[in-house]
Amino acid sequence: MPVESGSSAAARQAKQKRKSHSLSIRRTNSTEQDRSGLQRDMVEGQVTAPSFTQQTDSKLPLSLRSNLLDLFSQIEREFENLYIENLELRREIETLNDRLTAEGQTFEGADLAKGALKTKASHSTSQLSQKLKTTYKASTSKIVSSFKATTSRAVCQLVREYVGHRDGLWDLSITRTQPMVLGTASADHSAMLWSIETGKCLLKYMGHQGSVNSIKFHPTEQMALTASGDQTAHIWRYMVQLPTPQPVADISQTPCEDDVDFSDKDEADGEAEGPNDCPSIRVATTALRSHQGVVIAADWLVGGKQVVTASWDRAANLYDVETSELVHSLTGHDQELTHCCTHPTQRLVVTSSRDTTFRLWDFRDPSIHSVNVFQGHTDTVTSAVFTVGDNVVSGSDDRTVKVWDLKNMRSPIATIRTDSAVNRISVSVNQKIIALPHDNRQVRLFDMSGVRLARLPRSNRQGHRRMVCCSAWCEENSTCNLFTCGFDRQAIGWNINIPVLLQEK
């Protein structure tokens, strides 16, 4: 009988020892019933301790070992499912790869091998990435270039600040006749007329008993129309004499800022002494008293013989200026009105409301007074204004501005999305630029197609420090062609220089 050498016997014992101490998880083709049967036999004690010891010498209880086997079987099933899903995904990737190869021959003109399937997922991913880059390369480049042109060519310069009110400013307007002055309406119960060139207060109207919410000038005469929280609208005449212009302070031209955002300064930094020895008017020429709530806005109809007022009593009233009589009461809004505006050349009125709509009232035919409802915003419509053509531009608390065609009221022709609520907007007649005053102290400029042109500078030294309530364009003044006002108690005159080429883009 052959006798084993000592070295071979020691090697065999070590091998058996390693085998007995290893607990391997083998991939089997047994069914689920076999596994459950084995587990059941182990629980019932049919698997003896000596036979189980042949696989492992663990001292774990039988029930715990049964749970471990159950967990291992679940892990195995999960791996099987993942493996099957992986195979299906590989087949789909190969199909997509084949399709992209065919499309690559059509669009790129490359000589690709026909019928060859790429089986590697990494190669398919690269094909998809290349296809996406090819598809969107042109549009992405166009967007990036438009942003670069905007930030590098649009120049906005702060020219002058008009300080003197003791509370926030709600509205501002520029006269349509000579002498050209700036009018502001404030929550301090007053309205002021300012010299645009010098920033000096020329006249102060103090006839209202509540906040002055709106100011508009007569198209041909030296008369102003103001709306107030005292539930009235006043018409008053003014006579002003412009002072001698003073040289404008040397303020370097500043490209419109898009990224800089400084923190607030103290309110005291922007305060200044009120106007010195400013003449005042305390009695209105005409008082319109038909509303039962706050009169939030008012405007002159073309020709200046009638005015329209908008109130929180959910109605807009049309008055005759000469007789002060109520001609029409425009009802239909479900909630308070926020603004009203008249067309510069036609007898059209647009009213906006908190009911998320604005309405177009047509008085061109004396026998028929039609109304059209525009629905497109999801929050309060803060303002809606006419342009020279057949368009209406509306701004809302839903952070959007929409451009509408009066001939197609179902959907807007352009939508501008912003990051803050939009207040009383204005549209430049000559350049067709929309000025958007925001709750977040920003003022942004867009063209009629919704392309962003500029953002007015706002830092710790220039710009508004509180909510910007209103904007107004002045086409005839070369020094200041845009004015804004806000709750920092001041109005600001800006010089906006946007090249024609940039507007066309």
Helices and strands as residue ranges (DSSP letters): H 6-21, H 32-43, H 49-53, H 62-107, H 121-153, E 155-163, E 169-174, E 181-186, E 191-195, E 201-205, E 212-217, E 223-228, E 233-237, E 254-255, H 267-270, E 280-281, E 286-288, E 295-300, E 306-311, E 315-320, E 326-331, E 337-342, E 348-353, E 357-365, E 368-375, E 381-386, E 391-396, E 400-405, E 414-417, E 426-427, E 433-437, E 443-447, E 452-455, E 468-473, E 482-486, E 490-497, H 500-504
